[in-house]
């Protein structure tokens, strides 16, 4: 496993992906896909199963088919968005459904993915949707305060660098994304680690994940 994949898997380990599709084969296939990325998974074959399950535990990501048998998946998208906790929702389409797809995007879906599903494309959509700062997302969600010792001392740029590091990006990739040199990223990374009391990147991941 490459370093980048290791960090993706490490970062995802406590995150739940809930898949909702009337086809058990799709549910099982996607469950395997997300588990290989380190996510926890659960799936529902209909709306009622999903509603019951999210009352027990809200997912970090939902992947919902636009059509669930005779029912529409859109009410489930509305239900998740009504929670206002920033949960990304990716909709699946068994066949092109332009009207439903447009409605889904207006309701706040992250994307609509057609079948046959391109698994790497789907994973990229989910990774990008989760590519928010772990702490800032929690603050905006209003659910828990930031408790990482030293986090308040980080500059906005250092927070951005921290976010990219915890997403498993290399200095080069992070530099490209922020428009600065890998060497500058290295300096920011060193300052972040010093302020948070991390000995190395793995230690930094542990601090972030246990906050």
SULWO-V789465 format. One record per residue. N is the residue number from 1. RES is the residue in one letter. SS is DSSP state (2 for helix, 1 for strand, 0 for the rest). PHI is phi in whole degrees, 0 to 359 (999 if undefined). PSI is psi in whole degrees, 0 to 359 (NA if undefined). Layout:
# SULWO-V789465
N/RES/SS/PHI/PSI, N/RES/SS/PHI/PSI
This chain:
# SULWO-V789465
1/X/0/999/129, 2/X/0/290/162, 3/X/2/303/318, 4/X/2/296/315, 5/X/2/295/324, 6/X/2/300/315, 7/X/2/289/324, 8/X/2/301/311, 9/X/2/297/319, 10/X/2/295/318, 11/X/2/292/327, 12/X/2/275/354, 13/X/0/301/330, 14/X/0/257/8, 15/X/0/266/134, 16/X/1/258/128, 17/X/1/255/124, 18/X/1/254/120, 19/X/1/256/131, 20/X/1/235/110, 21/X/0/205/141, 22/X/0/288/347, 23/X/0/265/109, 24/X/2/301/327, 25/X/2/298/318, 26/X/2/295/315, 27/X/2/302/314, 28/X/2/291/318, 29/X/2/298/315, 30/X/2/290/326, 31/X/2/301/315, 32/X/2/298/314, 33/X/2/305/311, 34/X/2/287/328, 35/X/2/294/324, 36/X/2/296/336, 37/X/0/274/0, 38/X/0/97/357, 39/X/0/285/157, 40/X/1/274/149, 41/X/1/225/156, 42/X/1/213/150, 43/X/1/224/153, 44/X/1/233/143, 45/X/0/265/349, 46/X/0/209/172, 47/X/2/298/316, 48/X/2/297/319, 49/X/2/301/317, 50/X/2/296/313, 51/X/2/299/317, 52/X/2/298/316, 53/X/2/293/320, 54/X/2/286/344, 55/X/2/290/332, 56/X/2/278/316, 57/X/0/208/125, 58/X/0/282/135, 59/X/0/282/159, 60/X/0/277/334, 61/X/1/218/141, 62/X/1/239/138, 63/X/1/239/110, 64/X/1/234/134, 65/X/1/286/141, 66/X/0/298/332, 67/X/1/236/125, 68/X/1/243/88, 69/X/0/64/236, 70/X/0/276/350, 71/X/1/266/164, 72/X/1/263/147, 73/X/0/276/352, 74/X/2/298/320, 75/X/2/301/329, 76/X/2/290/322, 77/X/2/299/314, 78/X/2/302/318, 79/X/2/298/316, 80/X/2/293/317, 81/X/2/295/332, 82/X/2/292/339, 83/X/0/289/339, 84/X/0/53/40, 85/X/0/248/16, 86/X/0/74/14, 87/X/0/295/121, 88/X/1/291/139, 89/X/1/235/121, 90/X/1/255/128, 91/X/1/263/143, 92/X/1/254/146, 93/X/1/233/120, 94/X/0/295/326, 95/X/0/213/162, 96/X/0/303/123, 97/X/0/227/81, 98/X/2/303/311, 99/X/2/300/313, 100/X/2/295/322, 101/X/2/294/318, 102/X/2/297/316, 103/X/2/300/316, 104/X/2/300/317, 105/X/2/294/321, 106/X/2/295/327, 107/X/0/282/353, 108/X/0/109/13, 109/X/0/297/145, 110/X/0/290/320, 111/X/1/192/166, 112/X/1/239/123, 113/X/1/248/126, 114/X/1/277/158, 115/X/0/263/151, 116/X/0/297/140, 117/X/0/283/129, 118/X/0/275/105, 119/X/2/298/321, 120/X/2/293/322, 121/X/2/297/315, 122/X/2/298/315, 123/X/2/298/320, 124/X/2/297/320, 125/X/2/298/315, 126/X/2/293/317, 127/X/2/300/315, 128/X/2/296/320, 129/X/2/296/327, 130/X/2/273/356, 131/X/0/282/55, 132/X/0/246/154, 133/X/0/301/129, 134/X/2/307/317, 135/X/2/282/314, 136/X/2/297/322, 137/X/2/299/319, 138/X/2/293/322, 139/X/2/294/315, 140/X/2/294/328, 141/X/2/289/345, 142/X/0/69/18, 143/X/0/266/326, 144/X/0/207/146, 145/X/0/283/160, 146/X/0/285/128, 147/X/0/239/6, 148/X/0/292/125, 149/X/0/298/127, 150/X/0/91/349, 151/X/2/298/322, 152/X/2/294/341, 153/X/2/278/348, 154/X/0/288/140, 155/X/0/284/163, 156/X/2/306/320, 157/X/2/295/319, 158/X/2/295/325, 159/X/2/295/320, 160/X/2/297/317, 161/X/2/297/317, 162/X/2/302/315, 163/X/2/302/314, 164/X/2/291/322, 165/X/2/297/315, 166/X/2/288/349, 167/X/0/270/5, 168/X/0/84/15, 169/X/0/278/146, 170/X/0/283/168, 171/X/2/304/320, 172/X/2/295/312, 173/X/2/295/317, 174/X/2/296/320, 175/X/2/298/318, 176/X/2/298/316, 177/X/2/294/322, 178/X/2/265/355, 179/X/0/73/31, 180/X/0/229/168, 181/X/0/283/154, 182/X/2/304/326, 183/X/2/297/319, 184/X/2/295/320, 185/X/2/302/317, 186/X/2/300/319, 187/X/2/295/314, 188/X/2/299/317, 189/X/2/301/316, 190/X/2/298/319, 191/X/2/293/318, 192/X/2/300/313, 193/X/2/295/322, 194/X/2/296/314, 195/X/2/294/325, 196/X/2/268/357, 197/X/0/72/33, 198/X/0/263/138, 199/X/0/278/325, 200/X/0/207/181, 201/X/2/297/319, 202/X/2/299/321, 203/X/2/295/320, 204/X/2/299/316, 205/X/2/301/317, 206/X/2/297/316, 207/X/2/299/314, 208/X/2/296/315, 209/X/2/288/332, 210/X/0/267/2, 211/X/0/287/NA
